[in-house]
């Protein structure tokens, strides 16, 4: 394989490694989410990143928003679960492989982003094992197969990093054919009652389009979301790009699939748009 192509790390474990089987599963989730109405002037999405059978039914509500849209570039912002580092790691060249084919990287946008802020640096290392962006690939390859991607991982999720990245993306992603996506799960391994209380805080900040309030809540209790920093950054950028409305499309938890509500992970699908 071309050395610039990131190999899929969790195919065969977190989602099917066979392309035809993966397509059937993703299409089934998208069909089940068909009651979600389309948003007219889309700017950004929030989607989860757990194993496909658990978070896929929720993520589908967000990804249906990309169907039949002329999208050239999709900027993906997720958390780094395995590598600790300052700032934002950008995979700047090549593409991301998946059982549904390679998603090419928008190298021009990547270069502009590197020049726009010192918080972003080119570093493939944190991307090798990371699932938070890879778990977006099955849906992206189905709903926006021609779109290029810009893969970004936030290391230490500081307020300064989220602010700097959000401001940079808000200045660069002015073309309406560019969509931003924040990858995050919500609370982890609490019983459903506790999880829903923790998750309700994030849901309310998203509904009220309040990235600063979300940042404050995350600083008080990081248990609210593993991708809080990416979510704050994308919300800030979406506001700068003219989004005025933020809507939670769907909320669920892993117990909805497993039947075990004693220890769940929360999932949210949300959208930001211009009115």
C-alpha positions in Angstrom: 0.0 0.0 0.0 1.1 3.6 -0.7 2.9 4.8 2.4 0.8 7.9 2.4 -2.4 5.9 2.9 -3.3 5.3 6.5 -4.4 1.6 6.9 -7.6 0.9 8.6 -6.8 -0.1 12.2 -10.1 -1.5 13.5 -11.7 -3.0 10.5 -12.8 -6.5 11.4 -13.2 -5.7 15.1 -15.1 -2.4 15.4 -16.9 -2.8 12.1 -17.0 -5.5 9.3 -13.8 -5.8 7.2 -15.7 -7.0 4.2 -16.9 -4.2 2.0 -20.2 -5.6 0.9 -21.1 -6.6 4.5 -20.1 -3.1 5.7 -22.2 -1.4 3.1 -25.3 -3.5 4.0 -24.9 -2.6 7.7 -24.4 1.1 7.1 -27.3 1.3 4.6 -29.6 -0.3 7.1 -28.7 2.3 9.7 -29.2 5.1 7.2 -32.6 3.7 6.2 -33.7 3.3 9.8 -32.9 7.0 10.4 -34.9 8.3 7.4 -37.3 10.1 9.6 -34.7 12.7 10.4 -35.6 15.8 8.3 -32.8 17.4 6.1 -31.3 20.7 7.2 -31.2 23.3 4.5 -27.9 25.1 5.0 -25.6 22.7 6.8 -22.3 23.8 8.4 -21.3 21.0 10.8 -22.1 17.7 12.4 -21.5 15.9 15.6 -21.3 12.1 15.5 -20.2 9.3 17.8 -17.3 6.9 17.2 -17.9 3.6 19.1 -18.2 0.2 17.6 -20.5 0.4 14.6 -23.2 -1.9 16.0 -23.5 0.4 19.0 -23.1 3.9 17.7 -24.0 3.4 14.1 -27.8 3.7 14.7 -27.2 7.1 16.3 -24.5 8.3 13.8 -26.8 7.6 10.9 -29.1 10.4 11.9 -26.2 12.8 11.5 -24.8 11.3 8.3 -28.2 11.3 6.5 -27.6 15.1 6.4 -24.8 14.6 3.9 -26.9 12.7 1.3 -27.2 14.5 -2.1 -25.1 17.5 -1.1 -22.2 18.9 -3.2 -19.5 18.5 -0.6 -15.9 18.9 -1.7 -14.1 18.7 1.7 -15.0 17.2 5.1 -12.9 18.4 8.1 -12.9 15.7 10.8 -11.9 16.6 14.3 -11.6 13.8 16.9 -9.9 13.1 20.2 -6.7 11.1 20.6 -7.3 8.1 22.8 -3.8 6.5 22.8 -1.2 9.3 22.2 -0.7 12.2 24.5 0.5 15.4 22.9 0.0 19.2 22.8 -2.0 20.8 20.0 -3.6 19.1 17.0 -2.1 16.3 14.8 -2.9 16.6 11.1 -2.6 13.7 8.6 -1.8 16.0 5.8 -1.1 13.9 2.7 -2.5 10.7 1.0 -5.7 9.2 2.3 -7.5 7.0 4.8 -8.2 3.4 3.7 -11.4 1.5 4.5 -13.2 -1.6 3.2 -15.2 0.8 1.1 -12.2 2.4 -0.5 -9.8 5.2 0.2 -10.9 8.7 1.2 -8.3 11.1 -0.2 -7.0 14.0 1.9 -7.5 17.6 0.7 -3.8 18.5 0.8 -4.4 22.1 -0.2 -6.7 22.7 2.7 -4.2 20.9 5.0 -1.4 23.2 3.9 -3.5 26.3 4.5 -4.4 25.0 8.0 -0.8 24.4 8.9 0.0 27.9 7.9 -3.0 29.4 9.7 -2.2 28.3 13.2 0.8 26.9 15.1 -1.5 24.7 17.2 -1.8 22.4 14.2 1.2 20.3 13.3 1.7 17.5 10.7 2.0 14.2 12.6 0.8 10.8 11.4 1.8 8.9 14.5 -1.3 9.5 16.7 -3.5 8.5 13.7 -2.2 5.0 13.3 -4.2 3.3 16.1 -6.9 5.9 16.6 -10.5 5.0 16.0 -12.3 8.3 16.5 -11.9 9.4 12.9 -11.8 5.9 11.4 -15.2 5.2 12.7 -16.6 8.0 10.5 -15.2 6.4 7.3 -18.0 3.7 6.8 -20.6 6.4 6.7 -18.6 9.0 4.7 -17.8 6.5 2.0 -21.5 5.8 1.6 -23.0 9.3 1.8 -20.1 11.4 0.4 -17.8 9.1 -1.5 -16.3 11.8 -3.7 -15.5 14.2 -0.8 -11.9 14.8 0.4 -11.1 14.8 4.1 -8.9 16.7 6.5 -8.2 14.4 9.5 -7.4 16.2 12.8 -6.8 14.7 16.2 -6.7 16.8 19.4 -4.2 15.7 22.0 -4.4 17.4 25.4 -7.9 19.0 25.2 -7.2 22.4 26.6 -9.4 25.4 26.1 -6.5 27.2 24.3 -6.3 24.4 21.7 -10.0 24.1 21.1 -10.2 27.9 20.7 -7.2 28.2 18.3 -8.4 25.3 16.1 -12.0 26.6 16.1 -10.8 30.1 15.1 -8.5 28.7 12.3 -11.2 26.5 10.8 -13.7 29.3 11.1 -11.4 31.5 8.9 -10.6 28.8 6.3 -13.8 26.8 5.7 -15.7 29.7 4.1 -16.7 27.6 1.0 -20.1 26.2 1.6 -19.0 22.9 0.0 -16.9 22.3 3.2 -18.5 20.5 6.1 -17.0 20.2 9.7 -17.5 17.0 11.8 -16.8 16.6 15.5 -16.3 13.0 16.6 -17.3 12.3 20.2 -18.9 9.8 22.5 -20.5 11.1 25.7 -20.2 9.6 29.2 -18.5 6.2 29.6 -19.4 3.1 31.6 -21.9 4.7 34.0 -25.3 3.1 34.7 -27.9 4.6 32.4 -29.5 6.9 34.9 -26.1 8.5 35.8 -25.1 8.6 32.1 -28.2 10.4 31.1 -27.7 13.1 33.7 -24.1 13.6 32.6 -25.1 13.6 28.9 -27.9 16.0 29.5 -25.4 18.7 30.2 -23.7 18.3 26.9 -27.0 18.0 25.0 -28.2 21.3 26.5 -25.0 23.1 25.6 -25.3 21.8 22.0 -29.0 22.7 21.8 -28.3 26.2 23.0 -25.2 26.5 20.7 -23.0 27.4 23.6 -19.4 26.3 23.0 -18.1 28.4 25.9 -20.6 26.8 28.3 -19.7 23.4 27.1 -16.0 24.2 27.6 -16.7 25.3 31.2 -18.7 22.2 32.0 -15.9 20.0 30.6 -13.3 21.7 32.7 -15.4 21.0 35.8 -16.1 17.4 34.8 -14.3 15.8 31.8 -16.5 12.7 32.2 -19.2 14.4 30.1 -17.5 13.5 26.8 -14.3 12.0 25.5 -14.3 14.4 22.4 -15.3 17.5 24.2 -12.4 19.5 22.8 -13.2 18.6 19.2 -16.9 19.4 19.8 -16.1 22.9 21.3 -13.7 23.6 18.4 -16.2 22.6 15.7 -19.0 24.6 17.4 -16.8 27.7 17.6 -15.9 27.3 13.9 -19.5 26.7 12.9 -20.5 30.0 14.6 -17.7 31.9 12.8 -19.0 30.4 9.5 -22.5 31.8 10.1 -24.3 28.9 11.7 -27.1 30.2 14.0 -28.9 27.0 14.9 -27.7 23.9 16.6 -30.0 20.8 16.8 -29.7 17.5 18.6 -31.1 15.0 16.1 -30.8 11.9 18.2 -29.5 10.6 21.5 -29.0 7.0 22.7 -26.6 4.8 24.6 -24.9 1.4 24.1 -27.6 -0.3 26.3 -30.2 0.4 23.6 -28.3 -2.3 21.6 -26.8 -4.6 24.2 -29.8 -4.5 26.6 -27.3 -3.9 29.5 -28.1 -0.6 31.1 -25.8 -1.1 34.1 -22.8 0.3 32.2 -23.3 2.3 29.1 -21.7 4.8 26.7 -23.7 7.8 25.5 -24.0 8.8 21.9 -25.3 12.0 20.2 -26.0 13.0 16.6 -26.3 16.8 16.1 -26.2 19.4 13.4 -25.3 23.1 13.1 -26.8 25.2 10.3 -27.4 28.6 9.0 -31.1 29.7 9.1 
